Amino acid sequence: MEYVRVTFPTNRLVYIDGEQNGYTNDVLRVDAGTHVFELGNLANYRPSQRKVVVEDTTVLEPLEIAFYRKHD
């Protein structure tokens, strides 16, 4: 089991490989391997998705995956 923290300035749902998997800024569990991370339909963030290899993490040292506010 691996661990990630998807960061964003506000609380948002996190989708991993198209499946709802928790909320931003919380530590989430995923299987080791390559995953696609998104924050859902409200497209006020960038990048639109991140494809990341997750490996060698711990609950105390999760992989940080950052999303940012989109400024129009």
C-alpha positions as CSV (number, residue, x, y, z in Angstrom):
1,M,0.0,0.0,0.0
2,E,1.2,3.5,-0.9
3,Y,0.2,7.0,0.4
4,V,-0.4,10.3,-1.3
5,R,-1.5,13.8,-0.3
6,V,-3.2,15.7,-3.0
7,T,-2.9,19.4,-2.2
8,F,-5.2,22.3,-3.2
9,P,-6.0,25.6,-1.4
10,T,-9.6,24.4,-0.6
11,N,-11.2,21.1,0.3
12,R,-12.1,19.2,-2.9
13,L,-12.9,15.6,-3.9
14,V,-10.0,13.7,-5.3
15,Y,-10.5,11.2,-8.1
16,I,-7.8,8.6,-8.7
17,D,-8.1,6.7,-12.0
18,G,-11.6,8.1,-12.4
19,E,-12.8,6.9,-9.0
20,Q,-13.7,9.1,-6.0
21,N,-11.0,8.5,-3.4
22,G,-11.2,11.1,-0.6
23,Y,-10.4,14.8,-0.2
24,T,-7.6,17.1,-0.9
25,N,-5.0,17.7,1.9
26,D,-5.7,14.4,3.5
27,V,-3.5,11.3,3.3
28,L,-5.0,8.8,0.8
29,R,-4.1,5.2,0.3
30,V,-3.4,3.8,-3.2
31,D,-1.8,0.7,-4.7
32,A,1.7,1.1,-6.0
33,G,2.0,2.0,-9.7
34,T,1.0,4.7,-12.1
35,H,-2.3,6.6,-11.4
36,V,-4.2,9.6,-12.8
37,F,-5.2,12.2,-10.3
38,E,-8.0,14.8,-10.9
39,L,-10.2,17.1,-8.8
40,G,-13.5,16.6,-10.7
41,N,-15.8,18.5,-13.0
42,L,-15.3,22.0,-11.6
43,A,-12.4,23.1,-13.9
44,N,-11.0,25.9,-11.7
45,Y,-7.7,24.2,-11.1
46,R,-4.5,23.4,-13.0
47,P,-3.2,21.1,-14.3
48,S,-6.4,19.4,-15.4
49,Q,-4.9,16.0,-14.3
50,R,-1.6,14.6,-13.1
51,K,-0.3,11.2,-14.1
52,V,2.1,10.0,-11.4
53,V,4.1,6.9,-10.4
54,V,3.5,6.2,-6.7
55,E,6.1,4.0,-5.0
56,D,8.2,3.9,-1.8
57,T,5.9,6.1,0.3
58,T,4.8,5.8,4.0
59,V,1.9,7.2,5.9
60,L,4.3,9.6,7.5
61,E,6.0,10.5,4.2
62,P,3.3,10.5,1.5
63,L,3.9,11.6,-2.0
64,E,2.7,15.2,-2.5
65,I,0.7,15.9,-5.6
66,A,0.0,19.6,-6.0
67,F,-2.9,21.3,-7.9
68,Y,-3.3,25.0,-8.1
69,R,-6.1,27.5,-8.6
70,K,-6.7,28.4,-12.2
71,H,-6.6,32.2,-12.8
72,D,-8.6,33.3,-15.7
